[in-house]
Amino acid sequence: SARECALAMARTIASRAPLSVTSIKAEIAAQISPGQSDTAALLRMREQAWSSEDFREGRAAFVERRSPDFSGQ
């Protein structure tokens, strides 16, 4: 059902790195309302996510073939 699909998608998103999810949500909002976006802020958010502890944890988990343990940092 549509509800089950939505819940599965929500669980998948919730399992991702918080900084990445926040950055992606901001990028989507910028696409929806391009005149209201702050490009510099979006770039800072992206850089913060890519230089985060969670990014390193995600890479390590992938290499070690395990689920990541994201901390939001």
FENWOGI-V904734 format. One record per backbone hydrogen bond with DSSP energy under -0.5 kcal/mol. CO is the residue of the C=O (numbers start at 0). NH is the residue of the N-H. E is the energy in kcal/mol with one decimal. If there is no record, write none. Layout:
BEGIN
co	nh	e
CO	NH	E
CO	NH	E
END
This chain:
BEGIN
co	nh	e
0	4	-2.1
1	5	-2.5
2	6	-2.5
3	7	-2.3
4	8	-2.3
5	9	-2.4
6	10	-2.4
7	11	-2.1
8	12	-2.6
9	13	-2.6
10	14	-1.2
11	14	-0.5
12	15	-1.5
16	20	-2.4
17	21	-2.5
18	22	-2.1
19	23	-2.8
20	24	-2.6
21	25	-2.0
22	26	-2.2
23	27	-2.5
24	28	-2.4
25	29	-2.1
26	30	-1.7
27	31	-1.9
28	32	-2.3
32	35	-1.8
33	36	-1.1
36	38	-0.7
37	41	-2.3
38	42	-2.4
39	43	-2.1
40	44	-2.4
41	45	-2.3
42	46	-2.5
43	47	-2.6
44	48	-2.3
45	49	-2.5
46	50	-1.6
48	51	-1.1
51	55	-1.6
52	56	-2.5
53	57	-2.7
54	58	-2.2
55	59	-2.5
56	60	-2.8
57	61	-2.1
58	62	-2.4
59	63	-2.6
60	65	-2.5
61	64	-1.0
67	69	-0.6
72	52	-1.7
END
